[in-house]
């Protein structure tokens, strides 16, 4: 009995073992099948089941000029991808009946491949059943709109197999104008300028979308319903006037080229508000070639030279140490100070005995340094306190990033030497930014009220004001009324009979100061003559509206005095402002010849804009009935004697419109809405167009418009 039981147990054990072996063999065989025979199938399936959440980048906000012109914008660009398994491709009849037309239209639009090439690509996408084939990168908005209407694609995203991915490209329509002030914001790179300072406002908020991985490792969006829309960035509206910016940039460019200088900066500020109207910064990169690659106006802390003498005059007058009529001996143009250091006047032999006022007008180093040294050497902190009140010892705290740090020595500093006080009085052994010098002169022009320079007036989103910036007073009064009055008399005297006399003109008065600083050249120090020329002033002197600072570094054509090098830039900017600011002119009697038989025609513009302008001028408008009947958006104004008539300007989408005489915004709006690509050259209004008006065109045609 026991033997039989053992046999049963052994049989059951062997049976179980055999079954386990068979089962194990089956598992091994199944694993072999999965890993080798069916591997590709299961890998593809796993890829199809993989999803992830991808970030959707928002559109970066625009940066606008004072008049609403675009200084920086994010233009949409698009990538086109194809789904070879969409019905438009998968269904043979749809594809075969339309592929030739589609290939032809793609070839004509992009002009990069032949019809045969495009047909071959489309056929291969269908044959391979590509789910996310990249057909074209970085196409424009008009091109994208056109492609959506092409055969097969017009069936829609899911049936037609066309997926459009939108991206953004940062563009600056005015090229290098104020380029460094506008700046940039790039991942992994130190942000600069307004793009950097207002990056948070401009950036917007990222969105999210679900992406699915398909065979080949390509990720495609699942559907629009599972997408969280990105919130586009806010727009910022600057104080920059593009016309004045253009004048400042090109005036500075001409002076730099003429004098073969290393770099230069020019800044124009509105006196009462502190709004920066223009800011140009140019650096030589090769002979005769200059670019905007550094913001000297804001970021460069340097020895200003004689423009700094204004601080010395302010301190002496405010503390009543001297009077305008006090006499000073210029001592043959030389004065010895501590450690036998010699102060020289630019005029060899000196200017003899001069009044305090005239010493400033002719920029006598000897007279001004003597006045400061004799009156403050026992109490140098008293002089330092004036510089502190003038906001020269610390950064201004501007809206823009990259502000330079000034360096004004304090009497208790270790590097305060016996020469520091007299040399500081004329703009050496001190370092300040051009923007700080401008702010000081602007305060004098503003009757003693110091306002902080600013670049951005408001932040908006879809037209709604998010934040507004007002003029900010940083010092209610930098000096007494009497001191400010005397300073302005002296500054105006510089132009009337001093070192700035080249700026004297019959149209408007100017107050300001020249500067010619000898620049230390590395280890060579001051032994090798390198100069920095500058002029800072305001106009018109009797009622200051604008303050302007110009600095040119290292002119190398033998001319280096501030009045001769920087002065012409100041004058060109001031002339432009004066010519375009009717409020700066005296009363002008305008006589209109109402009997002129020749009618005047105003170029085409939007009807509502013409109406606004003519109503502002007090003109009665007679509308042509067809304007109202046709609902024409564009009109012309014909002025004949006292009559003003608006007539419709019909725009035929199949012919090239006439945009000469139009502003840039109107011209681009009109052309791009007609599906025409636009290349812009120059600044101003449209002077020429490369395709004549009335020429038959097709969508995607490219026209070059020249402004002037």
Secondary structure, 3 states (H helix, E strand, C coil): CHHHHHHHHHHHHHHHHHHHHHHHHHHHHHHHHHHHHCHHHHHHHHHHCCEEEEEECCCCCCEECCCCCEEEEEEEEEEEEECCCCHHHHCHHHHHHHHHHHHHHHHHHHCCCCHHHHHHHHHHHHHHCCCCEEEEEEECHHHHHHHCCCCCHHHCHHHHCEEEEEEEEEECCCCCCCHHHHCECCCCCCCEHHHHHCHHHHHCECEEEEEEECCCCCEEECCHHHCECCECCCEEEECCCHHHHHHHHHHHHHHHHHHCCCEEEEEEEECCCCEEEEEEEEEEEECCEEECCCCHHHHCEECCHHHHHHHHHHHHHHCCCCCCCCEEECHHHEEECHHHCEEECCCCCCCCEEEHHHHHHCCCHHHHHHHHHHHHCCCHHHHHHHHHHCCCCCCCCCCCCCCCCCEECCCCCCCCCCCHHHHHCCCCCEEEEHHHHHHHHHHHHCCCCEECCECEEEEEECCEEEEECCCCEEECCCCCHHHHHHHHHHHHHHHHHCCCHHHCCCCCCEEEEEEEEECCCHHHCCCCCCEEEEEEEEECHHHCCEEEEEEEECCCCCCCCHHHHCHHHHHHHHHHHHHHCHHHCCCCCCCCCCCCCCCEEEEEEEHHHHHHHHHHCCCCEEECHHHHHHCCCEEEEEEECCEEEEEECCCCCCECCCCCCCCHHHHHHHHHHCCCEEEEECCCCEEEECCCCCCECCCCCEEEEEEC
